[in-house]
């Protein structure tokens, strides 16, 4: 085997080590964990997972997270698609400035917006709803979606648009039936990144929710701060937060990296 | 080929403009509003001008947090960018090996940020964690809750573990976009691996590396959840980064005015650095590639 392959496999193993350790702990009881250091679970138990799937205060966290992440991905895509088309095809007053302004929102610290968000969403009576978190996450996901989609769209030759318009297509029909199918993979990649950044964000999601729409990540911090930690349960909950992302990534793996190589800098 | 000139394209941008304006402009105006007023309660506020800005700029603990943040982001970038490029060069180019390594490498990116903190608490505990137990087993006393240095090492290890995959994925995408003909030409000329990397691969990766650098800079500069869970800003204040300090001021002490002024300064620092990186990288190596 070549040296580079050995290096690479070594890196993958190191990368997986902390996750493996969490998996290992999730399959043991808390007493067993605290009692001895074991490199693999000797008496495998699924009690931690059973607890999460049967206790509504746990599994509701996952449902809430999935609901607002999905809402956010849909909103981001629907609004970003026409905008990205405009940026990739047209020159208009303020196009560069708007593009840069969008990106600056990706740079603003979420902590800056905590209080104003809380007040704004209280005014509209949106606190503790899924849509509040979905809208708040648009702050960083919409700019990112426009950025990635614009790259993919610029890769489509403009002759296609021109031909379609000459053939008498109106814009909405052209966009929905011809153009969108052409950038399918780009939409997949964008959806993945929106999903990812919404899924991993905690600060805003935690601030805007209390009980009804509480995300799983917040449910877990409650457990961390409580006295007498149940490590096994915490590890099982952690492992389950990885599963949805791992499923999504499998579907976009081949196009995952391509989007950025084409994106404009 | 020039783009079409048409101001009606604004209608296509309008939905994005409205939704981001709702989430960004209104809150930002509130922040600006807070930053120049003293708020005692609902309806009781006094205009104070630039007083909060003066107070924040002369706050010694903020200066410390800012230095910590700069050192942290600097170290993280210095490790992650070269390491990410190196890993991208090692990655298999096609076949099932490439698919699997893409998925495995992306895995740490999909873990909620506070869970990242939790994983590393578990992993570095001296009694139940593999890393903690191993390093203590070697006779080195390592405890990130007691020693500032150990807390820093743990945080940097965690950050490198968490985010190098992003750099690797981006660099990998840049490498795959280089036409095969370049490598054939290099081979005919008898170029060494190093020369191929320095004169072909690295310049061609400039675009993706700019994105990687910008994203990594912004996110490491904004880091909150991971150190909050792992160290809580301690021991002492040794890992209190800007975000953690900001949340302490805003939520902990409920000092809205100073917190708002702090936020605006924070935002401007990030904007300034991002703009600098962007300008520098746009000009570096232009002569070689164009």
Interface residues (C-beta under 8 A of the other chain):
Chain A: X4 X5 X7 X8 X11 X12 X15 X16 X17 X18 X19 X21 X22 X25 X33 X34 X37 X39 X75 X78 X79 X80 X82 X83 X85 X86 X87 X89 X90 X91 X92 X93 X95 X98 X102 X104 X105 X106 X107 X108 X109 X110 X111 X112 X113 X114 X115 X116 X117 X119 X120 X135 X136 X138 X139 X142 X143 X146 X158 X196 X199 X200 X201 X202 X203 X216 X217 X220 X221 X224 X231 X234 X235 X238 X241 X242 X245 X246 X248 X249 X250 X253 X254 X256 X257 X258 X259 X260 X261 X262 X263 X265
Chain B: X1 X2 X3 X4 X5 X6 X7 X8 X9 X10 X12 X13 X15 X16 X17 X19 X20 X22 X23 X24 X26 X27 X28 X30 X31 X34 X87 X89 X90 X91 X92 X99 X101 X102 X103 X104 X105 X106 X107 X108 X109 X110 X111 X112 X113 X114 X115 X118 X119 X120 X121 X122 X123 X127 X128 X129 X130 X131 X133 X161 X165 X169 X170 X172 X173 X174 X176 X177 X207 X208 X210 X211 X218 X222 X224 X225 X229 X242 X243 X246 X247 X250 X251 X256 X259 X260 X263 X264 X266 X267 X270 X271 X274 X282
